[in-house]
Amino acid sequence: MSNFSTCVHCGLCARSCHYYLSEQEPSSVPGYKLALVKKLYEEFFFNSEHLELKRLKSVKFDELVEVLFGRCTLCGRCSLLCPMGLNISKAIRIGRGFLASLGLAPDGLSSTVRTAHEKGNNMGISGEDWLDTVSWLQSELQEELQDKKATLPVDEKGAGCYIL
């Protein structure tokens, strides 16, 4: 995080970002997203005495959530194109983590994570239903390949595939 200031605002990262290329919105430029994370980082860690959330007045949390979660897939193309070698996607991931730790992750994401923790999977289905789904997928696979030996083993040591 110490190399935030290395960004020279050249705009090359924008050429690699599918959000920016499709919308032409300045807030979709990866360098802009990096600047938001930098501001959050500096405000929280350097201009505070471990401030409470409400005291981070210059940080626009709604914009941070919308831009960091809603305008980035963490594909990393911006980082590959950055002539300064900045890992922009890592900075965005750190910003997302910080927002999530403050309880500011989007509801759809938070509920999916909560369901995964509570039920053991992100869809909230029972183990029995999951096994039924795997069985159905195996039947579809065998039909498509026209090979009854094609299987999707579950909890089988030495299996050649792994399904989560």
N, C-alpha and C positions, 0 to 999 in steps of 0.2 A: 504494500500500500504506500510505501515511501516514494514510489516513482509516479504518483499522480501528476505531478507538475511537468513530467517529461513530454506530455502531449503538446504538440506544436500547432494544433488546430488546422492541420493541412486538409482535412476532409476526405482523405483516401478511404477511411473506414466507411464513409457513407456509401461509396460505390459498391461495397460488398454486402450492405445490409438490405435484405429483401423488404423489410418494413419501410425503410427510407425510399427505396427505389419505387415501391408501389404507391406510397402516399405523398412523398416529397414534403413531409412534415419535419420542421427543424428538430422537434423533440424526438424524432426517430433516429437521428444521427447518433451512432455509437459514442462519439466524442462528447455529445451533449449528455448522454446517460452517464458517462464517466464523470463529467463535471458535477452532476447531481450527487453521485456517490461520494465524490471528493468533498463536496460541501457538507454532506451529512457527517462524514468521517471527521472532518476538521471541527465542525460545530460541536459534535459530541465529545471528542477526545481532547481537543486543544482549547476550546473556549468555554470549558465548563469545569465544574467540580462534581462530576458525575451527576449531571443535571437530570431533573425529572423530565418526562416526555413533554409536559405542558410548557416547560421553560425553553424548549428548542424552538423559539419563535420564528427564526428566519428559515426554517425548514418547512417546505410545503409537502406534507405527507401524502395528500391526495395525489399530487402530481408524481411523486416518487413511486407510489404503488402502481399508478396507471402506466407510467413509462417503464419501470423496471420489470414488472410482471406482464404488462400488456403489450409491450412493443419490443420484445426480445425473446428469441427461442434458445439462447445460449449456444447457437450453432458454432460460434468461434471464428467465423469468416473475417470479422472485423479485426480480430487479433492477428490473424495470418497476414492481413494486408497492411497492418500498422508499420510504418517505416521506423518507428522508435522502439518496436518490439514490446509494446504494452499488451498485457493480457487483459483486454477490456472485458471479455466475457467473465473472467474470474472476478474482476471488480464488481460487475453487475451481480454475480452470484453472491458475493459478500454483502452487497447492499440488500439483496433479497433476504438473506439470512438475518441481517440486522432488523429489517422491517418485520419479518416473521417473529423474531424474538420479542418484538414490541406488540405482537398481536395484530399486526397490520397486513397480513397476507390476505389476498382475495378470498372471499367466502367459499367459492367453488374449490379452490385448492385446499384450504383449511379443512373443509368438510371431508374431502377425499382422504387426506392424511389421517384425520381423526377416525374415519371408517376403517382404514387399513390397520390402525393400531388396535381398534376395538374388535374387529372381526377377522383380522389376519389377512385381508385382501382389500383392495381399493373399491371393489364392487359390493362388498358386504354380503356375499353369498356364503352359504354354509359349505362345509367340506364335502358333504354328500352331493350338493348341487354342482360343485366344482368338478367332482369325479364324473358326474353325469355329462358335464360339458366336455371333458376330456374324452370320454367314451364316444360322444357324438362326433367330436373332431377326428377321432381315430377312424370312425366309420367313413366320414367324408374323405379322409386322406386315402384310405384303402380303395374307395370307389374311384377317386380321381386318378390314382396311380394304377388301378386295376391290379392291385397286389395285396392279398390278404395277410402277407407277412409284415407289412408296414404297420408299426405300432408306435404308440406314445406311452412308453412305460412310466409308471408312477412309483416313486420310492423303490426303484429297482437298481441295486448296486451294479455299476459298470455300464449303465445305459448310455447310449450315444447322444442323447439330447436331454435338455433340462428345461422344464416349463415352470414358470413362477405363477 
